[in-house]
Amino acid sequence: MQALVVERLSGDLSGVMLADVPAPLRAAGEVTVRVAAASLNFPDLLMTRGEYQFKPEPPFTCGLEFAGEVLEADPDSGFAPGDRVMGGNKTGAFAEVACVPAGKLSPVPKGMDFAAAAAMGAAYSTAFTGLVELGGLEEGQWVLVHGASGGVGLAACDLARALGARVIATTGSPAKAGAIAALARPEAVIAAEGRFREEVARLTDGALADIVFDPVGGDVFDESIRCVAFGGKLVVVGFTSGRIANIPANIPLIKGFAIIGLRAGEYARRFPERGKAINRAVARLAEAGAITPAIGRTLPLSRWREGFAAMARRELVGKVVFVPGA
């Protein structure tokens, strides 16, 4: 089969190649899936460089998540050949066939195609875990979402709005504002640069943000601590800016807000029943038509470099979905 293999770690993707490799052998408890679509996530790019928290040893097939059709499964797995499933593991999604533990798969929501299912999983489970499970999102609250052009940022906007929150989306690229507004439909899209607290205060009539969802870090985090309402929550999702920010402990003390670290995958591993409940809640919203994953580009896996390069250059609005075998 064809698979996208990281032969060696590199900062310029020179160690990554599309290769013919043996199909994976299913172990007990695993499900073999014909991959119909697989979506690109920022950790996929970081893992090619050895810069993510999880650092697999090369060679490995990259790709966090996919959707496809079951080829083979244990009789007691809950899955059978022909089932439409979505999910994935830390690696292995960018291939024609993948084998993953049954517990890491779930049915594709009714009415959803494979591309949308592949784009939904990690982004929406991350958004739900951060905003609802840990953030305690309530209807009518103000949510400030940074990095709103990315898959996770768009998912957070979409989910928060679907649950009755009022959303302010930010972007580091003014050229993306129109696309974000069309896809995420927030109350406003603002530039995440300089002293944007004043704009947040104006939009919220001085109330500021009940929840700040921050995948960016760096200067955006520094300004975000000025944007959190008293008693609010600042959810740390990642550091796509490249800088991990610091904060003096007296600031959350004086302002009475909480800083919450979000690792949705680790949360689901440590609390598997909660992870399953989160996936079910997201699936119900999808089946009801309340949320819709935003796909920026659909590419054959042979054009993987185009998708990775666009992510590295921060050109994307929405997720990249690869189609193996196309």
C-alpha positions in Angstrom: 0.0 0.0 0.0 1.0 3.6 -0.2 1.7 5.5 3.0 3.3 8.9 3.9 6.4 7.9 5.9 8.7 10.0 8.0 12.1 8.4 7.3 14.0 10.9 9.4 13.1 14.1 11.3 13.7 17.3 9.4 12.7 20.9 9.5 11.9 21.1 5.8 10.0 17.9 5.2 13.0 16.4 3.4 12.7 13.4 5.6 9.1 12.7 4.5 8.2 10.6 1.5 5.2 8.8 -0.1 6.3 5.1 -0.2 5.1 1.7 -1.0 5.1 -0.2 2.3 3.5 -3.5 3.5 0.0 -3.2 4.8 -0.2 -3.2 8.6 -0.9 -6.5 10.4 -3.9 -6.4 12.7 -3.3 -7.2 16.3 -5.9 -8.6 18.7 -8.2 -5.8 19.7 -7.5 -3.8 16.6 -9.7 -2.9 13.6 -8.4 -2.8 10.1 -9.8 0.1 8.1 -9.6 1.1 4.5 -8.9 4.8 4.8 -11.2 6.9 2.6 -10.1 10.3 3.9 -7.5 11.6 6.4 -7.2 15.1 7.8 -4.0 17.1 8.5 -3.5 18.5 11.9 -0.7 20.8 13.2 0.8 18.0 15.4 1.3 16.0 12.2 3.6 18.8 10.9 5.4 19.1 14.3 6.0 15.3 14.5 7.9 15.4 11.2 10.3 17.8 13.0 10.4 16.0 16.3 8.8 19.1 18.0 5.6 17.6 19.3 5.1 16.2 22.8 4.8 12.7 21.4 8.0 11.8 19.5 7.8 8.5 17.6 11.0 7.1 16.4 11.4 7.1 12.5 10.5 5.5 10.4 6.7 5.9 11.0 3.6 6.6 9.0 2.3 10.0 10.0 -1.3 11.1 10.4 -3.5 11.4 13.5 -7.0 10.9 12.2 -9.0 9.4 9.3 -12.4 8.1 8.3 -13.1 4.9 6.2 -14.7 1.5 6.0 -13.9 -1.4 8.3 -12.2 -4.3 6.5 -11.6 -6.7 9.5 -12.4 -6.7 13.2 -12.7 -9.0 16.2 -16.3 -10.3 16.6 -16.6 -8.7 20.0 -15.1 -5.3 18.9 -18.5 -3.7 18.2 -17.5 -3.3 14.6 -18.0 -5.4 11.4 -16.7 -5.3 7.9 -18.4 -2.5 5.9 -19.0 -0.2 8.9 -18.3 3.5 8.3 -16.0 4.6 11.0 -13.9 7.6 12.1 -11.0 8.0 14.5 -7.3 7.2 14.5 -4.2 7.0 16.6 -1.1 9.1 17.1 0.3 7.9 13.8 -0.7 5.8 10.8 -3.6 7.8 9.2 -1.9 8.9 6.0 -2.1 5.5 4.3 -4.5 3.4 2.3 -5.0 1.0 5.2 -4.7 1.6 9.0 -5.0 -0.7 12.0 -6.1 1.0 15.3 -7.6 -0.2 18.6 -11.3 -0.6 18.5 -11.7 1.9 21.4 -10.2 4.7 19.2 -13.0 4.4 16.6 -16.6 5.6 16.5 -19.3 5.4 13.8 -19.4 8.2 11.2 -22.4 10.4 12.1 -25.5 9.8 10.0 -25.5 11.9 6.8 -21.8 12.8 7.1 -19.4 12.0 4.3 -15.9 10.6 4.9 -14.1 13.9 4.3 -16.1 15.8 6.9 -15.8 12.9 9.4 -12.1 12.9 9.0 -12.0 16.7 9.5 -14.3 16.6 12.6 -12.8 14.2 15.1 -9.7 15.8 16.7 -10.7 19.4 16.1 -14.2 19.1 17.6 -13.2 16.8 20.5 -10.5 19.3 21.4 -12.9 22.2 21.2 -15.6 20.4 23.2 -13.1 19.2 25.9 -11.7 22.7 26.3 -14.9 24.8 26.1 -17.5 22.5 27.6 -15.8 19.7 29.6 -13.2 21.9 31.2 -14.4 25.4 30.5 -18.0 24.9 31.6 -19.4 26.9 28.6 -22.8 28.3 29.2 -25.3 29.8 26.8 -24.9 33.5 26.4 -21.3 33.6 27.5 -18.6 35.5 25.5 -15.9 33.3 24.0 -12.7 34.7 22.5 -11.2 32.2 20.0 -7.7 32.7 18.7 -6.2 31.1 15.6 -9.7 31.0 14.1 -8.6 30.1 10.6 -7.2 26.7 11.7 -9.1 23.5 12.1 -9.3 23.7 15.9 -10.0 27.4 16.0 -12.9 27.1 13.5 -14.2 24.1 15.4 -14.2 26.1 18.6 -16.1 29.0 16.9 -18.6 26.6 15.4 -19.2 24.6 18.5 -19.5 27.6 20.8 -22.0 29.3 18.6 -24.0 26.1 18.3 -24.2 25.9 22.1 -25.5 29.5 22.4 -22.3 31.4 23.1 -21.3 34.7 21.6 -18.1 34.4 19.7 -15.3 36.8 18.9 -12.8 35.2 16.5 -9.3 36.5 16.0 -6.8 36.0 13.2 -3.2 37.0 12.6 -4.0 37.5 8.9 -6.5 40.2 8.0 -6.8 38.6 4.5 -8.5 35.6 6.2 -11.1 37.6 8.0 -13.8 37.3 5.3 -13.4 33.5 5.0 -13.5 33.1 8.8 -16.6 35.2 9.0 -18.3 33.1 6.4 -17.4 29.8 7.9 -17.5 30.4 11.6 -20.2 33.1 11.7 -19.0 34.8 14.9 -20.2 38.1 16.2 -16.9 39.6 15.0 -13.6 38.8 13.5 -10.7 41.0 14.9 -6.9 41.1 14.3 -4.9 39.3 17.0 -2.2 42.0 17.1 -1.2 44.8 19.4 -3.6 45.8 22.2 -6.7 44.0 21.1 -8.2 44.1 24.6 -9.9 47.5 23.8 -11.7 45.9 20.8 -12.8 42.9 23.0 -14.1 45.3 25.6 -16.0 47.4 23.1 -17.7 44.3 21.5 -18.7 42.9 24.9 -19.8 46.2 26.4 -16.9 46.0 28.9 -17.7 42.5 30.1 -14.7 40.9 28.4 -14.4 37.2 27.6 -15.8 34.5 29.9 -13.6 31.9 28.0 -10.5 32.5 26.0 -9.5 29.6 23.8 -5.9 30.0 22.8 -4.0 27.7 20.4 -1.5 30.5 19.5 0.4 31.5 22.7 3.2 34.1 22.5 2.1 37.7 22.2 -1.5 36.6 21.8 -1.5 34.9 25.2 0.2 38.0 26.8 -2.7 40.2 25.6 -5.3 37.6 26.3 -4.7 37.8 30.1 -6.1 41.3 29.8 -9.2 40.1 28.0 -10.4 37.5 30.5 -13.4 38.5 32.6 -13.2 38.2 36.4 -14.0 34.5 37.2 -13.3 33.5 33.6 -11.1 30.8 32.1 -8.1 31.0 29.8 -7.8 27.6 28.0 -4.2 26.9 26.8 -4.5 24.8 23.7 -1.1 25.2 22.0 1.7 27.4 20.8 1.5 27.8 17.1 3.2 31.2 17.4 6.3 29.3 18.4 6.7 31.0 21.8 5.5 29.6 25.1 4.4 32.5 27.2 4.9 33.1 30.9 2.5 34.7 33.3 3.2 36.1 36.9 1.0 34.2 39.3 -0.4 37.4 40.8 -2.3 38.3 37.6 -4.8 35.4 37.7 -5.0 35.9 41.4 -6.0 39.5 41.2 -8.3 39.0 38.2 -9.8 35.9 39.6 -9.5 33.8 36.4 -8.3 30.2 35.9 -5.7 29.0 33.4 -6.6 25.5 32.1 -4.2 23.4 30.1 -5.9 21.4 27.4 -4.6 18.1 26.0 -7.8 16.5 24.7 -6.2 13.2 23.6 -4.6 12.7 27.0 -7.8 13.7 28.8 -9.6 11.0 26.8 -6.9 8.4 27.6 -7.0 9.1 31.3 -10.8 9.3 31.5 -12.0 7.0 28.7 -15.6 7.1 29.6 -15.6 10.9 29.5 -13.8 10.7 26.2 -16.5 8.5 24.8 -19.2 10.8 26.1 -17.5 13.8 24.4 -17.5 11.9 21.1 -21.1 11.0 21.5 -22.1 14.6 22.2 -20.2 15.9 19.2 -21.8 13.2 17.0 -25.3 14.2 18.2 -24.6 17.9 17.3 -23.3 16.8 13.8 -26.3 14.6 13.1 -28.6 17.5 14.1 -26.8 19.7 11.6 -25.7 22.1 14.4 -22.0 21.9 13.6 -20.2 21.5 10.2 -16.5 20.9 9.9 -14.8 23.5 7.6 -12.6 21.9 4.9 -10.2 24.3 3.2 -8.6 21.8 0.7 -9.2 18.2 -0.4 -6.1 16.7 -2.0 -4.9 13.3 -3.2 -2.3 11.9 -0.8 0.2 12.2 -3.7 0.0 16.0 -3.2 0.7 15.8 0.5 3.6 18.3 0.2 1.1 21.0 -0.9 -1.0 20.5 2.2 1.9 20.5 4.6 3.5 23.5 3.0 0.2 25.5 3.2 -0.1 24.6 6.9 3.5 25.6 7.6 3.0 29.0 5.8 -0.3 29.5 7.7 -2.2 29.9 4.4 -5.1 27.7 5.3 -8.7 28.5 6.4 -10.1 25.2 7.4 -8.8 21.7 7.4 -6.7 19.9 4.7 -8.1 16.5 3.9 -6.0 13.9 2.0 -7.5 11.1 -0.1 -5.3 8.0 -0.2 -5.1 6.2 -3.5 -6.4 9.2 -5.4 
